[in-house]
Amino acid sequence: MSSPSFLDKVKSIIKDTSKHLVNGAKNVPKEEYLRRATICNSCIHFIEKENKCGICGCLMDVKAKWKTSECPKNKW
C-alpha cells in the first residue's frame, strides 16, 4: 500500500491542525482515545512501523486524541 503524497499529507495536517486550534485545541477523554487507537491499530490502512494512517498520512497517536479529528474511513 502506498502512502499519500507529501503534498496530500501537508494539506491534511494543515486542515486538521487548523480545525483543532480554531475549536479550542480540545482532546477526547482517555477512553475515547484508546477506542480510536484500537480501531486504527486494527485497520488495513494503518502503517504500524510509522504509526501513521495510510489514507491521510497523519500520526495516529496525535490525530486520535484531537476532539475535532475524524477517521478518513469514518470508523470513528
PQR file with spaces between the fields and no chain letter, atoms N, CA, C, O and H, PARSE charges and radii, in Angstrom:
ATOM       1  N    MET     1       0.843   -1.170    0.000 -0.4000 1.5000
ATOM       2  CA   MET     1       0.000    0.000    0.000 -0.0000 2.0000
ATOM       3  C    MET     1       0.890    1.235    0.000  0.5500 1.7000
ATOM       4  O    MET     1       1.847    1.308    0.771 -0.5500 1.4000
ATOM       5  N    SER     2       0.589    2.192   -0.844 -0.4000 1.5000
ATOM       6  CA   SER     2       1.396    3.399   -0.897 -0.0000 2.0000
ATOM       7  C    SER     2       0.823    4.462    0.029  0.5500 1.7000
ATOM       8  O    SER     2      -0.384    4.543    0.255 -0.5500 1.4000
ATOM       9  H    SER     2      -0.189    2.133   -1.470  0.4000 1.0000
ATOM      10  N    SER     3       1.715    5.259    0.545 -0.4000 1.5000
ATOM      11  CA   SER     3       1.360    6.349    1.442 -0.0000 2.0000
ATOM      12  C    SER     3       0.919    7.559    0.617  0.5500 1.7000
ATOM      13  O    SER     3       1.287    7.671   -0.552 -0.5500 1.4000
ATOM      14  H    SER     3       2.696    5.194    0.361  0.4000 1.0000
ATOM      15  N    PRO     4       0.138    8.466    1.209 -0.5600 1.5000
ATOM      16  CA   PRO     4      -0.252    9.672    0.476  0.2800 2.0000
ATOM      17  C    PRO     4       0.981   10.487    0.065  0.5500 1.7000
ATOM      18  O    PRO     4       2.046   10.372    0.671 -0.5500 1.4000
ATOM      19  N    SER     5       0.817   11.293   -0.955 -0.4000 1.5000
ATOM      20  CA   SER     5       1.926   12.140   -1.398 -0.0000 2.0000
ATOM      21  C    SER     5       2.277   13.152   -0.308  0.5500 1.7000
ATOM      22  O    SER     5       1.477   13.418    0.589 -0.5500 1.4000
ATOM      23  H    SER     5      -0.049   11.386   -1.447  0.4000 1.0000
ATOM      24  N    PHE     6       3.464   13.701   -0.397 -0.4000 1.5000
ATOM      25  CA   PHE     6       3.902   14.703    0.577 -0.0000 2.0000
ATOM      26  C    PHE     6       2.919   15.865    0.618  0.5500 1.7000
ATOM      27  O    PHE     6       2.550   16.323    1.700 -0.5500 1.4000
ATOM      28  H    PHE     6       4.114   13.486   -1.126  0.4000 1.0000
ATOM      29  N    LEU     7       2.490   16.349   -0.545 -0.4000 1.5000
ATOM      30  CA   LEU     7       1.563   17.476   -0.605 -0.0000 2.0000
ATOM      31  C    LEU     7       0.224   17.122    0.045  0.5500 1.7000
ATOM      32  O    LEU     7      -0.350   17.944    0.759 -0.5500 1.4000
ATOM      33  H    LEU     7       2.790   15.977   -1.424  0.4000 1.0000
ATOM      34  N    ASP     8      -0.272   15.920   -0.194 -0.4000 1.5000
ATOM      35  CA   ASP     8      -1.530   15.498    0.426 -0.0000 2.0000
ATOM      36  C    ASP     8      -1.396   15.420    1.949  0.5500 1.7000
ATOM      37  O    ASP     8      -2.323   15.780    2.674 -0.5500 1.4000
ATOM      38  H    ASP     8       0.195   15.252   -0.774  0.4000 1.0000
ATOM      39  N    LYS     9      -0.250   14.952    2.427 -0.4000 1.5000
ATOM      40  CA   LYS     9      -0.006   14.898    3.872 -0.0000 2.0000
ATOM      41  C    LYS     9      -0.004   16.299    4.469  0.5500 1.7000
ATOM      42  O    LYS     9      -0.621   16.538    5.507 -0.5500 1.4000
ATOM      43  H    LYS     9       0.503   14.659    1.838  0.4000 1.0000
ATOM      44  N    VAL    10       0.684   17.215    3.817 -0.4000 1.5000
ATOM      45  CA   VAL    10       0.761   18.599    4.310 -0.0000 2.0000
ATOM      46  C    VAL    10      -0.630   19.219    4.359  0.5500 1.7000
ATOM      47  O    VAL    10      -0.985   19.861    5.347 -0.5500 1.4000
ATOM      48  H    VAL    10       1.185   17.021    2.974  0.4000 1.0000
ATOM      49  N    LYS    11      -1.418   19.035    3.308 -0.4000 1.5000
ATOM      50  CA   LYS    11      -2.775   19.579    3.280 -0.0000 2.0000
ATOM      51  C    LYS    11      -3.617   19.006    4.420  0.5500 1.7000
ATOM      52  O    LYS    11      -4.348   19.738    5.088 -0.5500 1.4000
ATOM      53  H    LYS    11      -1.129   18.514    2.505  0.4000 1.0000
ATOM      54  N    SER    12      -3.514   17.717    4.633 -0.4000 1.5000
ATOM      55  CA   SER    12      -4.273   17.070    5.692 -0.0000 2.0000
ATOM      56  C    SER    12      -3.867   17.580    7.071  0.5500 1.7000
ATOM      57  O    SER    12      -4.721   17.857    7.913 -0.5500 1.4000
ATOM      58  H    SER    12      -2.920   17.122    4.091  0.4000 1.0000
ATOM      59  N    ILE    13      -2.581   17.701    7.295 -0.4000 1.5000
ATOM      60  CA   ILE    13      -2.073   18.179    8.586 -0.0000 2.0000
ATOM      61  C    ILE    13      -2.509   19.616    8.835  0.5500 1.7000
ATOM      62  O    ILE    13      -2.930   19.949    9.943 -0.5500 1.4000
ATOM      63  H    ILE    13      -1.887   17.476    6.611  0.4000 1.0000
ATOM      64  N    ILE    14      -2.414   20.470    7.823 -0.4000 1.5000
ATOM      65  CA   ILE    14      -2.823   21.870    7.977 -0.0000 2.0000
ATOM      66  C    ILE    14      -4.317   21.963    8.270  0.5500 1.7000
ATOM      67  O    ILE    14      -4.736   22.709    9.155 -0.5500 1.4000
ATOM      68  H    ILE    14      -2.072   20.200    6.923  0.4000 1.0000
ATOM      69  N    LYS    15      -5.117   21.206    7.528 -0.4000 1.5000
ATOM      70  CA   LYS    15      -6.562   21.222    7.729 -0.0000 2.0000
ATOM      71  C    LYS    15      -6.925   20.758    9.138  0.5500 1.7000
ATOM      72  O    LYS    15      -7.684   21.429    9.838 -0.5500 1.4000
ATOM      73  H    LYS    15      -4.777   20.600    6.810  0.4000 1.0000
ATOM      74  N    ASP    16      -6.385   19.612    9.554 -0.4000 1.5000
ATOM      75  CA   ASP    16      -6.714   19.071   10.877 -0.0000 2.0000
ATOM      76  C    ASP    16      -6.196   19.955   12.015  0.5500 1.7000
ATOM      77  O    ASP    16      -6.896   20.158   13.007 -0.5500 1.4000
ATOM      78  H    ASP    16      -5.768   19.067    8.985  0.4000 1.0000
ATOM      79  N    THR    17      -4.987   20.474   11.878 -0.4000 1.5000
ATOM      80  CA   THR    17      -4.423   21.337   12.921 -0.0000 2.0000
ATOM      81  C    THR    17      -5.217   22.627   13.042  0.5500 1.7000
ATOM      82  O    THR    17      -5.497   23.078   14.153 -0.5500 1.4000
ATOM      83  H    THR    17      -4.418   20.308   11.073  0.4000 1.0000
ATOM      84  N    SER    18      -5.579   23.223   11.924 -0.4000 1.5000
ATOM      85  CA   SER    18      -6.373   24.458   11.947 -0.0000 2.0000
ATOM      86  C    SER    18      -7.713   24.236   12.630  0.5500 1.7000
ATOM      87  O    SER    18      -8.126   25.029   13.477 -0.5500 1.4000
ATOM      88  H    SER    18      -5.352   22.857   11.022  0.4000 1.0000
ATOM      89  N    LYS    19      -8.387   23.159   12.261 -0.4000 1.5000
ATOM      90  CA   LYS    19      -9.685   22.834   12.857 -0.0000 2.0000
ATOM      91  C    LYS    19      -9.536   22.608   14.362  0.5500 1.7000
ATOM      92  O    LYS    19     -10.364   23.063   15.150 -0.5500 1.4000
ATOM      93  H    LYS    19      -8.052   22.515   11.573  0.4000 1.0000
ATOM      94  N    HIS    20      -8.492   21.912   14.746 -0.4000 1.5000
ATOM      95  CA   HIS    20      -8.224   21.627   16.162 -0.0000 2.0000
ATOM      96  C    HIS    20      -8.010   22.928   16.942  0.5500 1.7000
ATOM      97  O    HIS    20      -8.589   23.110   18.013 -0.5500 1.4000
ATOM      98  H    HIS    20      -7.819   21.542   14.106  0.4000 1.0000
ATOM      99  N    LEU    21      -7.195   23.820   16.417 -0.4000 1.5000
ATOM     100  CA   LEU    21      -6.892   25.073   17.108 -0.0000 2.0000
ATOM     101  C    LEU    21      -8.095   26.013   17.162  0.5500 1.7000
ATOM     102  O    LEU    21      -8.364   26.615   18.201 -0.5500 1.4000
ATOM     103  H    LEU    21      -6.724   23.673   15.547  0.4000 1.0000
ATOM     104  N    VAL    22      -8.812   26.141   16.063 -0.4000 1.5000
ATOM     105  CA   VAL    22      -9.974   27.024   15.998 -0.0000 2.0000
ATOM     106  C    VAL    22     -11.047   26.593   17.008  0.5500 1.7000
ATOM     107  O    VAL    22     -11.777   27.427   17.545 -0.5500 1.4000
ATOM     108  H    VAL    22      -8.593   25.653   15.218  0.4000 1.0000
ATOM     109  N    ASN    23     -11.132   25.298   17.254 -0.4000 1.5000
ATOM     110  CA   ASN    23     -12.140   24.770   18.171 -0.0000 2.0000
ATOM     111  C    ASN    23     -11.616   24.581   19.600  0.5500 1.7000
ATOM     112  O    ASN    23     -12.179   23.805   20.372 -0.5500 1.4000
ATOM     113  H    ASN    23     -10.540   24.620   16.818  0.4000 1.0000
ATOM     114  N    GLY    24     -10.567   25.276   19.938 -0.4000 1.5000
ATOM     115  CA   GLY    24     -10.076   25.296   21.314 -0.0000 2.0000
ATOM     116  C    GLY    24      -9.054   24.245   21.674  0.5500 1.7000
ATOM     117  O    GLY    24      -8.751   24.067   22.853 -0.5500 1.4000
ATOM     118  H    GLY    24     -10.110   25.907   19.311  0.4000 1.0000
ATOM     119  N    ALA    25      -8.518   23.550   20.705 -0.4000 1.5000
ATOM     120  CA   ALA    25      -7.461   22.543   20.913 -0.0000 2.0000
ATOM     121  C    ALA    25      -7.847   21.514   21.981  0.5500 1.7000
ATOM     122  O    ALA    25      -7.036   21.153   22.834 -0.5500 1.4000
ATOM     123  H    ALA    25      -8.765   23.695   19.746  0.4000 1.0000
ATOM     124  N    LYS    26      -9.093   21.052   21.918 -0.4000 1.5000
ATOM     125  CA   LYS    26      -9.579   20.083   22.903 -0.0000 2.0000
ATOM     126  C    LYS    26      -9.277   18.657   22.465  0.5500 1.7000
ATOM     127  O    LYS    26      -9.296   18.328   21.278 -0.5500 1.4000
ATOM     128  H    LYS    26      -9.752   21.345   21.225  0.4000 1.0000
ATOM     129  N    ASN    27      -9.000   17.826   23.455 -0.4000 1.5000
ATOM     130  CA   ASN    27      -8.755   16.409   23.220 -0.0000 2.0000
ATOM     131  C    ASN    27      -9.940   15.591   23.708  0.5500 1.7000
ATOM     132  O    ASN    27     -10.728   16.049   24.535 -0.5500 1.4000
ATOM     133  H    ASN    27      -8.985   18.093   24.419  0.4000 1.0000
ATOM     134  N    VAL    28     -10.054   14.387   23.192 -0.4000 1.5000
ATOM     135  CA   VAL    28     -11.091   13.463   23.650 -0.0000 2.0000
ATOM     136  C    VAL    28     -10.660   12.872   24.992  0.5500 1.7000
ATOM     137  O    VAL    28      -9.474   12.894   25.321 -0.5500 1.4000
ATOM     138  H    VAL    28      -9.414   14.015   22.520  0.4000 1.0000
ATOM     139  N    PRO    29     -11.607   12.344   25.770 -0.5600 1.5000
ATOM     140  CA   PRO    29     -11.226   11.645   27.010  0.2800 2.0000
ATOM     141  C    PRO    29     -10.339   10.434   26.698  0.5500 1.7000
ATOM     142  O    PRO    29     -10.352    9.913   25.583 -0.5500 1.4000
ATOM     143  N    LYS    30      -9.579   10.001   27.690 -0.4000 1.5000
ATOM     144  CA   LYS    30      -8.640    8.896   27.513 -0.0000 2.0000
ATOM     145  C    LYS    30      -9.314    7.640   26.963  0.5500 1.7000
ATOM     146  O    LYS    30      -8.747    6.958   26.110 -0.5500 1.4000
ATOM     147  H    LYS    30      -9.568   10.425   28.595  0.4000 1.0000
ATOM     148  N    GLU    31     -10.515    7.332   27.443 -0.4000 1.5000
ATOM     149  CA   GLU    31     -11.233    6.143   26.990 -0.0000 2.0000
ATOM     150  C    GLU    31     -11.529    6.215   25.488  0.5500 1.7000
ATOM     151  O    GLU    31     -11.400    5.222   24.772 -0.5500 1.4000
ATOM     152  H    GLU    31     -10.975    7.886   28.136  0.4000 1.0000
ATOM     153  N    GLU    32     -11.927    7.401   25.024 -0.4000 1.5000
ATOM     154  CA   GLU    32     -12.224    7.577   23.600 -0.0000 2.0000
ATOM     155  C    GLU    32     -10.950    7.476   22.775  0.5500 1.7000
ATOM     156  O    GLU    32     -10.950    6.888   21.693 -0.5500 1.4000
ATOM     157  H    GLU    32     -12.031    8.208   25.606  0.4000 1.0000
ATOM     158  N    TYR    33      -9.862    8.050   23.287 -0.4000 1.5000
ATOM     159  CA   TYR    33      -8.575    7.937   22.588 -0.0000 2.0000
ATOM     160  C    TYR    33      -8.186    6.460   22.436  0.5500 1.7000
ATOM     161  O    TYR    33      -7.773    6.030   21.359 -0.5500 1.4000
ATOM     162  H    TYR    33      -9.862    8.528   24.165  0.4000 1.0000
ATOM     163  N    LEU    34      -8.319    5.698   23.511 -0.4000 1.5000
ATOM     164  CA   LEU    34      -7.952    4.279   23.459 -0.0000 2.0000
ATOM     165  C    LEU    34      -8.850    3.512   22.491  0.5500 1.7000
ATOM     166  O    LEU    34      -8.380    2.609   21.798 -0.5500 1.4000
ATOM     167  H    LEU    34      -8.653    6.047   24.386  0.4000 1.0000
ATOM     168  N    ARG    35     -10.120    3.857   22.435 -0.4000 1.5000
ATOM     169  CA   ARG    35     -11.043    3.217   21.495 -0.0000 2.0000
ATOM     170  C    ARG    35     -10.609    3.513   20.065  0.5500 1.7000
ATOM     171  O    ARG    35     -10.535    2.613   19.228 -0.5500 1.4000
ATOM     172  H    ARG    35     -10.501    4.591   22.998  0.4000 1.0000
ATOM     173  N    ARG    36     -10.322    4.788   19.795 -0.4000 1.5000
ATOM     174  CA   ARG    36      -9.881    5.184   18.452 -0.0000 2.0000
ATOM     175  C    ARG    36      -8.571    4.501   18.082  0.5500 1.7000
ATOM     176  O    ARG    36      -8.425    3.990   16.972 -0.5500 1.4000
ATOM     177  H    ARG    36     -10.382    5.519   20.474  0.4000 1.0000
ATOM     178  N    ALA    37      -7.622    4.490   19.005 -0.4000 1.5000
ATOM     179  CA   ALA    37      -6.313    3.879   18.743 -0.0000 2.0000
ATOM     180  C    ALA    37      -6.455    2.390   18.440  0.5500 1.7000
ATOM     181  O    ALA    37      -5.762    1.862   17.570 -0.5500 1.4000
ATOM     182  H    ALA    37      -7.740    4.904   19.908  0.4000 1.0000
ATOM     183  N    THR    38      -7.341    1.726   19.147 -0.4000 1.5000
ATOM     184  CA   THR    38      -7.584    0.302   18.906 -0.0000 2.0000
ATOM     185  C    THR    38      -8.130    0.081   17.497  0.5500 1.7000
ATOM     186  O    THR    38      -7.719   -0.847   16.800 -0.5500 1.4000
ATOM     187  H    THR    38      -7.904    2.155   19.853  0.4000 1.0000
ATOM     188  N    ILE    39      -9.055    0.938   17.087 -0.4000 1.5000
ATOM     189  CA   ILE    39      -9.620    0.840   15.733 -0.0000 2.0000
ATOM     190  C    ILE    39      -8.516    1.071   14.692  0.5500 1.7000
ATOM     191  O    ILE    39      -8.409    0.325   13.719 -0.5500 1.4000
ATOM     192  H    ILE    39      -9.389    1.692   17.653  0.4000 1.0000
ATOM     193  N    CYS    40      -7.709    2.097   14.902 -0.4000 1.5000
ATOM     194  CA   CYS    40      -6.625    2.404   13.954 -0.0000 2.0000
ATOM     195  C    CYS    40      -5.630    1.251   13.858  0.5500 1.7000
ATOM     196  O    CYS    40      -5.228    0.852   12.765 -0.5500 1.4000
ATOM     197  H    CYS    40      -7.796    2.703   15.692  0.4000 1.0000
ATOM     198  N    ASN    41      -5.243    0.725   15.008 -0.4000 1.5000
ATOM     199  CA   ASN    41      -4.243   -0.343   15.024 -0.0000 2.0000
ATOM     200  C    ASN    41      -4.705   -1.607   14.310  0.5500 1.7000
ATOM     201  O    ASN    41      -3.878   -2.398   13.854 -0.5500 1.4000
ATOM     202  H    ASN    41      -5.569    1.049   15.896  0.4000 1.0000
ATOM     203  N    SER    42      -6.007   -1.803   14.209 -0.4000 1.5000
ATOM     204  CA   SER    42      -6.524   -2.996   13.531 -0.0000 2.0000
ATOM     205  C    SER    42      -6.939   -2.718   12.080  0.5500 1.7000
ATOM     206  O    SER    42      -7.398   -3.623   11.383 -0.5500 1.4000
ATOM     207  H    SER    42      -6.679   -1.161   14.580  0.4000 1.0000
ATOM     208  N    CYS    43      -6.782   -1.496   11.637 -0.4000 1.5000
ATOM     209  CA   CYS    43      -7.196   -1.098   10.281 -0.0000 2.0000
ATOM     210  C    CYS    43      -6.159   -1.532    9.237  0.5500 1.7000
ATOM     211  O    CYS    43      -4.954   -1.487    9.488 -0.5500 1.4000
ATOM     212  H    CYS    43      -6.409   -0.761   12.204  0.4000 1.0000
ATOM     213  N    ILE    44      -6.641   -1.950    8.073 -0.4000 1.5000
ATOM     214  CA   ILE    44      -5.724   -2.358    6.996 -0.0000 2.0000
ATOM     215  C    ILE    44      -4.916   -1.192    6.443  0.5500 1.7000
ATOM     216  O    ILE    44      -3.895   -1.409    5.791 -0.5500 1.4000
ATOM     217  H    ILE    44      -7.619   -1.987    7.869  0.4000 1.0000
ATOM     218  N    HIS    45      -5.349    0.033    6.690 -0.4000 1.5000
ATOM     219  CA   HIS    45      -4.657    1.213    6.180 -0.0000 2.0000
ATOM     220  C    HIS    45      -3.603    1.758    7.150  0.5500 1.7000
ATOM     221  O    HIS    45      -2.856    2.675    6.805 -0.5500 1.4000
ATOM     222  H    HIS    45      -6.179    0.210    7.220  0.4000 1.0000
ATOM     223  N    PHE    46      -3.544    1.196    8.355 -0.4000 1.5000
ATOM     224  CA   PHE    46      -2.601    1.658    9.366 -0.0000 2.0000
ATOM     225  C    PHE    46      -1.196    1.178    9.035  0.5500 1.7000
ATOM     226  O    PHE    46      -0.983   -0.006    8.777 -0.5500 1.4000
ATOM     227  H    PHE    46      -4.151    0.452    8.635  0.4000 1.0000
ATOM     228  N    ILE    47      -0.238    2.099    9.043 -0.4000 1.5000
ATOM     229  CA   ILE    47       1.168    1.786    8.783 -0.0000 2.0000
ATOM     230  C    ILE    47       1.864    1.724   10.143  0.5500 1.7000
ATOM     231  O    ILE    47       2.289    2.744   10.685 -0.5500 1.4000
ATOM     232  H    ILE    47      -0.410    3.062    9.253  0.4000 1.0000
ATOM     233  N    GLU    48       1.971    0.525   10.675 -0.4000 1.5000
ATOM     234  CA   GLU    48       2.435    0.332   12.048 -0.0000 2.0000
ATOM     235  C    GLU    48       3.850    0.866   12.284  0.5500 1.7000
ATOM     236  O    GLU    48       4.098    1.525   13.294 -0.5500 1.4000
ATOM     237  H    GLU    48       1.625   -0.303   10.235  0.4000 1.0000
ATOM     238  N    LYS    49       4.769    0.591   11.377 -0.4000 1.5000
ATOM     239  CA   LYS    49       6.163    0.999   11.614 -0.0000 2.0000
ATOM     240  C    LYS    49       6.337    2.515   11.652  0.5500 1.7000
ATOM     241  O    LYS    49       7.331    3.010   12.185 -0.5500 1.4000
ATOM     242  H    LYS    49       4.567    0.056   10.557  0.4000 1.0000
ATOM     243  N    GLU    50       5.379    3.259   11.092 -0.4000 1.5000
ATOM     244  CA   GLU    50       5.432    4.720   11.112 -0.0000 2.0000
ATOM     245  C    GLU    50       4.360    5.328   12.007  0.5500 1.7000
ATOM     246  O    GLU    50       4.327    6.543   12.202 -0.5500 1.4000
ATOM     247  H    GLU    50       4.571    2.857   10.659  0.4000 1.0000
ATOM     248  N    ASN    51       3.479    4.481   12.554 -0.4000 1.5000
ATOM     249  CA   ASN    51       2.344    4.915   13.369 -0.0000 2.0000
ATOM     250  C    ASN    51       1.502    5.963   12.643  0.5500 1.7000
ATOM     251  O    ASN    51       1.076    6.957   13.231 -0.5500 1.4000
ATOM     252  H    ASN    51       3.506    3.494   12.396  0.4000 1.0000
ATOM     253  N    LYS    52       1.270    5.714   11.341 -0.4000 1.5000
ATOM     254  CA   LYS    52       0.548    6.664   10.509 -0.0000 2.0000
ATOM     255  C    LYS    52      -0.632    6.007    9.812  0.5500 1.7000
ATOM     256  O    LYS    52      -0.672    4.794    9.605 -0.5500 1.4000
ATOM     257  H    LYS    52       1.615    4.906   10.864  0.4000 1.0000
ATOM     258  N    CYS    53      -1.582    6.847    9.462 -0.4000 1.5000
ATOM     259  CA   CYS    53      -2.698    6.413    8.637 -0.0000 2.0000
ATOM     260  C    CYS    53      -2.229    6.392    7.182  0.5500 1.7000
ATOM     261  O    CYS    53      -1.634    7.357    6.703 -0.5500 1.4000
ATOM     262  H    CYS    53      -1.549    7.833    9.630  0.4000 1.0000
ATOM     263  N    GLY    54      -2.492    5.312    6.499 -0.4000 1.5000
ATOM     264  CA   GLY    54      -2.106    5.192    5.099 -0.0000 2.0000
ATOM     265  C    GLY    54      -2.999    5.966    4.156  0.5500 1.7000
ATOM     266  O    GLY    54      -2.675    6.108    2.977 -0.5500 1.4000
ATOM     267  H    GLY    54      -2.975    4.528    6.888  0.4000 1.0000
ATOM     268  N    ILE    55      -4.128    6.475    4.653 -0.4000 1.5000
ATOM     269  CA   ILE    55      -5.036    7.272    3.829 -0.0000 2.0000
ATOM     270  C    ILE    55      -4.668    8.751    3.893  0.5500 1.7000
ATOM     271  O    ILE    55      -4.463    9.388    2.860 -0.5500 1.4000
ATOM     272  H    ILE    55      -4.391    6.360    5.611  0.4000 1.0000
ATOM     273  N    CYS    56      -4.585    9.300    5.116 -0.4000 1.5000
ATOM     274  CA   CYS    56      -4.327   10.745    5.266 -0.0000 2.0000
ATOM     275  C    CYS    56      -2.877   11.064    5.596  0.5500 1.7000
ATOM     276  O    CYS    56      -2.440   12.200    5.410 -0.5500 1.4000
ATOM     277  H    CYS    56      -4.752    8.783    5.955  0.4000 1.0000
ATOM     278  N    GLY    57      -2.125   10.083    6.081 -0.4000 1.5000
ATOM     279  CA   GLY    57      -0.723   10.298    6.418 -0.0000 2.0000
ATOM     280  C    GLY    57      -0.486   10.881    7.795  0.5500 1.7000
ATOM     281  O    GLY    57       0.654   11.181    8.150 -0.5500 1.4000
ATOM     282  H    GLY    57      -2.480    9.160    6.231  0.4000 1.0000
ATOM     283  N    CYS    58      -1.549   11.049    8.583 -0.4000 1.5000
ATOM     284  CA   CYS    58      -1.411   11.643    9.910 -0.0000 2.0000
ATOM     285  C    CYS    58      -0.819   10.669   10.915  0.5500 1.7000
ATOM     286  O    CYS    58      -0.984    9.455   10.794 -0.5500 1.4000
ATOM     287  H    CYS    58      -2.475   10.805    8.295  0.4000 1.0000
ATOM     288  N    LEU    59      -0.131   11.215   11.904 -0.4000 1.5000
ATOM     289  CA   LEU    59       0.364   10.423   13.030 -0.0000 2.0000
ATOM     290  C    LEU    59      -0.831   10.087   13.905  0.5500 1.7000
ATOM     291  O    LEU    59      -1.511   10.983   14.404 -0.5500 1.4000
ATOM     292  H    LEU    59       0.003   12.201   12.002  0.4000 1.0000
ATOM     293  N    MET    60      -1.085    8.819   14.090 -0.4000 1.5000
ATOM     294  CA   MET    60      -2.307    8.413   14.763 -0.0000 2.0000
ATOM     295  C    MET    60      -2.305    8.670   16.257  0.5500 1.7000
ATOM     296  O    MET    60      -3.377    8.848   16.837 -0.5500 1.4000
ATOM     297  H    MET    60      -0.532    8.091   13.685  0.4000 1.0000
ATOM     298  N    ASP    61      -1.149    8.697   16.908 -0.4000 1.5000
ATOM     299  CA   ASP    61      -1.157    8.996   18.335 -0.0000 2.0000
ATOM     300  C    ASP    61      -1.538   10.449   18.603  0.5500 1.7000
ATOM     301  O    ASP    61      -1.913   10.793   19.724 -0.5500 1.4000
ATOM     302  H    ASP    61      -0.279    8.552   16.437  0.4000 1.0000
ATOM     303  N    VAL    62      -1.445   11.304   17.587 -0.4000 1.5000
ATOM     304  CA   VAL    62      -1.885   12.693   17.704 -0.0000 2.0000
ATOM     305  C    VAL    62      -3.322   12.825   17.225  0.5500 1.7000
ATOM     306  O    VAL    62      -4.177   13.327   17.954 -0.5500 1.4000
ATOM     307  H    VAL    62      -1.140   11.025   16.676  0.4000 1.0000
ATOM     308  N    LYS    63      -3.588   12.383   16.018 -0.4000 1.5000
ATOM     309  CA   LYS    63      -4.916   12.552   15.423 -0.0000 2.0000
ATOM     310  C    LYS    63      -6.016   11.909   16.259  0.5500 1.7000
ATOM     311  O    LYS    63      -7.096   12.484   16.393 -0.5500 1.4000
ATOM     312  H    LYS    63      -2.893   11.975   15.426  0.4000 1.0000
ATOM     313  N    ALA    64      -5.767   10.741   16.817 -0.4000 1.5000
ATOM     314  CA   ALA    64      -6.788   10.046   17.604 -0.0000 2.0000
ATOM     315  C    ALA    64      -7.129   10.783   18.896  0.5500 1.7000
ATOM     316  O    ALA    64      -8.190   10.543   19.472 -0.5500 1.4000
ATOM     317  H    ALA    64      -4.889   10.275   16.708  0.4000 1.0000
ATOM     318  N    LYS    65      -6.264   11.666   19.360 -0.4000 1.5000
ATOM     319  CA   LYS    65      -6.511   12.435   20.590 -0.0000 2.0000
ATOM     320  C    LYS    65      -7.366   13.673   20.345  0.5500 1.7000
ATOM     321  O    LYS    65      -8.105   14.106   21.228 -0.5500 1.4000
ATOM     322  H    LYS    65      -5.402   11.861   18.892  0.4000 1.0000
ATOM     323  N    TRP    66      -7.265   14.232   19.160 -0.4000 1.5000
ATOM     324  CA   TRP    66      -7.937   15.502   18.913 -0.0000 2.0000
ATOM     325  C    TRP    66      -9.438   15.330   18.754  0.5500 1.7000
ATOM     326  O    TRP    66      -9.898   14.513   17.956 -0.5500 1.4000
ATOM     327  H    TRP    66      -6.665   13.879   18.443  0.4000 1.0000
ATOM     328  N    LYS    67     -10.192   16.097   19.511 -0.4000 1.5000
ATOM     329  CA   LYS    67     -11.652   16.004   19.509 -0.0000 2.0000
ATOM     330  C    LYS    67     -12.239   16.279   18.125  0.5500 1.7000
ATOM     331  O    LYS    67     -13.256   15.690   17.761 -0.5500 1.4000
ATOM     332  H    LYS    67      -9.818   16.761   20.159  0.4000 1.0000
ATOM     333  N    THR    68     -11.624   17.148   17.367 -0.4000 1.5000
ATOM     334  CA   THR    68     -12.152   17.543   16.057 -0.0000 2.0000
ATOM     335  C    THR    68     -11.741   16.606   14.925  0.5500 1.7000
ATOM     336  O    THR    68     -12.239   16.744   13.808 -0.5500 1.4000
ATOM     337  H    THR    68     -10.797   17.626   17.663  0.4000 1.0000
ATOM     338  N    SER    69     -10.851   15.665   15.187 -0.4000 1.5000
ATOM     339  CA   SER    69     -10.370   14.767   14.138 -0.0000 2.0000
ATOM     340  C    SER    69     -11.398   13.708   13.794  0.5500 1.7000
ATOM     341  O    SER    69     -12.231   13.331   14.619 -0.5500 1.4000
ATOM     342  H    SER    69     -10.446   15.554   16.095  0.4000 1.0000
ATOM     343  N    GLU    70     -11.324   13.242   12.569 -0.4000 1.5000
ATOM     344  CA   GLU    70     -12.191   12.171   12.092 -0.0000 2.0000
ATOM     345  C    GLU    70     -11.362   11.181   11.296  0.5500 1.7000
ATOM     346  O    GLU    70     -10.392   11.551   10.635 -0.5500 1.4000
ATOM     347  H    GLU    70     -10.648   13.548   11.898  0.4000 1.0000
ATOM     348  N    CYS    71     -11.751    9.936   11.368 -0.4000 1.5000
ATOM     349  CA   CYS    71     -11.109    8.901   10.569 -0.0000 2.0000
ATOM     350  C    CYS    71     -11.500    9.110    9.103  0.5500 1.7000
ATOM     351  O    CYS    71     -12.677    9.323    8.812 -0.5500 1.4000
ATOM     352  H    CYS    71     -12.539    9.635   11.905  0.4000 1.0000
ATOM     353  N    PRO    72     -10.542    9.054    8.177 -0.5600 1.5000
ATOM     354  CA   PRO    72     -10.881    9.248    6.766  0.2800 2.0000
ATOM     355  C    PRO    72     -11.782    8.134    6.200  0.5500 1.7000
ATOM     356  O    PRO    72     -12.350    8.287    5.119 -0.5500 1.4000
ATOM     357  N    LYS    73     -11.908    7.028    6.924 -0.4000 1.5000
ATOM     358  CA   LYS    73     -12.783    5.933    6.529 -0.0000 2.0000
ATOM     359  C    LYS    73     -14.048    5.865    7.383  0.5500 1.7000
ATOM     360  O    LYS    73     -14.788    4.883    7.330 -0.5500 1.4000
ATOM     361  H    LYS    73     -11.447    6.903    7.802  0.4000 1.0000
ATOM     362  N    ASN    74     -14.289    6.911    8.167 -0.4000 1.5000
ATOM     363  CA   ASN    74     -15.470    7.035    9.046 -0.0000 2.0000
ATOM     364  C    ASN    74     -15.605    5.882   10.044  0.5500 1.7000
ATOM     365  O    ASN    74     -16.712    5.438   10.345 -0.5500 1.4000
ATOM     366  H    ASN    74     -13.687    7.709    8.210  0.4000 1.0000
ATOM     367  N    LYS    75     -14.478    5.409   10.547 -0.4000 1.5000
ATOM     368  CA   LYS    75     -14.512    4.337   11.543 -0.0000 2.0000
ATOM     369  C    LYS    75     -14.657    4.892   12.960  0.5500 1.7000
ATOM     370  O    LYS    75     -15.032    4.160   13.876 -0.5500 1.4000
ATOM     371  H    LYS    75     -13.578    5.770   10.302  0.4000 1.0000
ATOM     372  N    TRP    76     -14.365    6.163   13.144 -0.4000 1.5000
ATOM     373  CA   TRP    76     -14.606    6.853   14.414 -0.0000 2.0000
ATOM     374  C    TRP    76     -14.790    8.335   14.147  0.5500 1.7000
ATOM     375  O    TRP    76     -15.006    9.108   15.080 -0.5500 1.4000
ATOM     376  H    TRP    76     -14.060    6.757   12.400  0.4000 1.0000
